[in-house]
């Protein structure tokens, strides 16, 4: 199982990533062992995630989300909350 996730940083910016273990990755980020971007903007909130069966699918989706404008990401997040979804897939 692979995950694509969006974090909201302390400065309200959004960070998108993918991982094979969401709990481990959140711990890495929280402990300053994740990306430099997240480390510089702690604390963060996990605000969105999607599950995929393959790494390839997750990586493609990560790129697609990273290419979205901020308002599009916020719409994606809000739609998932409105419908009580974790995210697509």
C-alpha positions in Angstrom: 0.0 0.0 0.0 1.3 3.5 -0.9 0.0 6.8 0.2 -0.1 10.4 -1.2 -0.5 13.0 1.5 -0.9 16.7 2.0 0.4 18.5 5.1 -0.5 22.0 6.2 2.5 23.7 7.6 2.7 26.2 10.5 3.0 29.0 7.9 -0.2 27.6 6.2 1.7 26.4 3.1 0.9 22.9 1.8 3.4 20.1 1.3 2.6 17.0 -0.8 4.5 13.7 -0.6 4.2 10.0 -1.0 5.2 7.1 1.2 4.7 3.4 1.7 4.1 3.8 5.5 2.1 6.9 6.5 2.6 6.5 10.2 6.4 6.1 9.9 6.6 9.1 7.5 4.6 11.4 9.9 6.9 10.4 12.7 9.9 11.2 10.6 8.5 14.6 9.7 7.5 15.4 13.3 11.0 14.5 14.5 12.8 16.6 11.9 14.0 13.6 9.9 11.8 14.2 6.9 12.2 16.8 4.2 14.0 20.1 4.8 10.8 21.9 3.8 8.8 20.4 6.5 11.6 20.6 9.1 11.7 24.4 8.6 8.0 24.8 9.0 7.0 22.6 12.0 4.5 21.9 13.4 2.3 20.5 10.7 -1.1 18.8 10.3 -1.9 15.9 8.1 -5.0 17.2 6.2 -5.4 14.8 3.3 -4.3 11.3 2.1 -5.1 8.9 -0.6 -4.2 5.2 -0.9 -2.8 3.4 -3.9 -1.9 -0.2 -4.6 1.3 0.6 -6.5 4.2 3.0 -6.0 3.9 4.1 -9.7 0.2 5.2 -9.2 1.1 7.1 -6.0 4.1 8.9 -7.6 1.9 9.9 -10.6 -0.7 11.3 -8.3 1.8 13.1 -6.1 3.1 14.8 -9.3 -0.4 15.7 -10.3 -1.2 17.2 -6.9 2.1 19.1 -6.8 1.2 20.6 -10.2 -2.2 21.9 -8.9 -2.6 25.5 -7.9 -3.2 26.1 -4.1 -6.9 26.7 -4.6 -7.3 23.4 -6.4 -5.6 21.6 -3.6 -7.8 23.2 -1.1 -10.9 22.3 -3.1 -9.6 18.7 -3.2 -9.2 18.7 0.6 -12.6 20.3 1.2 -14.4 17.9 -1.1 -13.0 14.9 0.6 -14.1 16.3 4.0 -17.5 17.2 2.7 -18.1 13.7 1.5 -16.4 12.0 4.5 -13.7 10.5 2.3 -10.1 9.8 3.1 -9.3 10.7 -0.5 -9.7 9.1 -3.8 -8.9 5.4 -4.1 
